[in-house]
Amino acid sequence: MHRVTSVQTKPGYTLALAFEDGTQGEISIADRLFGPMFEPLKDPEFFALARVDEFGAVCWPNDADLAPDALYRKIAT
C-alpha cells in the first residue's frame, strides 16, 4: 500500500501529493465532487482543509477521504 506523506490544495480542485516512495504529482478531483460526502468539497475554503490522516489517506473534516493507492495509480501512470 502506498501512503501519502503530504498534500497541498491548488485551484481547480487539484491536489499536489507526495508519497512515501518519493513519487510526486498533481491530480484534479473536480469530477469526484458529488454525493453527500464530497459535495461539501466544492466550497474552496473547505477543500483547502485537506490533510493526510494516520493511514496515509487524504481526508477532510467531514470524514470524506481518498484512498492513497487509487491516487498513486493515477499519478504514477
N, C-alpha and C positions, 0 to 999 in steps of 0.2 A: 504494500500500500504506500502511495506517495502522500507526503504531508506538506501542506502549505506552511511556509515559515513567515511570510509577510504578505500583506495585502494593502494596496493603495487604491482609492477610488478616483476615477477620472470622468470627465464629461462623456455623455453618451452612454451612461450605464456600463462603463468599462472598468474592469478590474485589472490592475497591474499586480502580477503574482510572482512570488519566488518560492521554489520548492527546496526541500532539504538536500536534494542531489545537485543543486546549483542551477537547475533549469529555471528560466525566467521567461515571462511573456505577458501579453495582454489579451483579454477576451471581453467582448461585449456580451452582456446578458440581457439586452433590451428585449429579445424575443422570448424570454422566460418570465417576464413580469406580468403574470396573470394568476388568478386564483387567490384565495384568501390569505395565503402565506406571503406571496410575492407581490401582490398588488400594492401594499404599502411602500415598497421599494421604489415606486415611481416618483415619490417625493424625493428630490435630490438631497435634501438635508438628512432624511432618514437613510437613504442609500449610502451616504457618506459615513454612517456609523458602522460599516463593515469592520469585522475583526477576525482574527484566527482563534478558534477555540482550542481546547486541550487535546483534541483528536486530529488537529491539522486541517480542519474544515473551515471554510469561510462562512461566517454567520452574522446575524443581525439581532438586535434586542427583542424582536418578536418571535424568535426561535426559527426563523427561516434560515436554511443552510444549504450549501452546495457541496456535494461530495468531491473530495480532493482528487480522486482517481479520474473522474469524468473531466474535471478541469485540466488535469495533467495531459490526458489523451488529446484534448483539443489544442493545447499549446504545443505539445511535443511533436505533433504530426504535421 
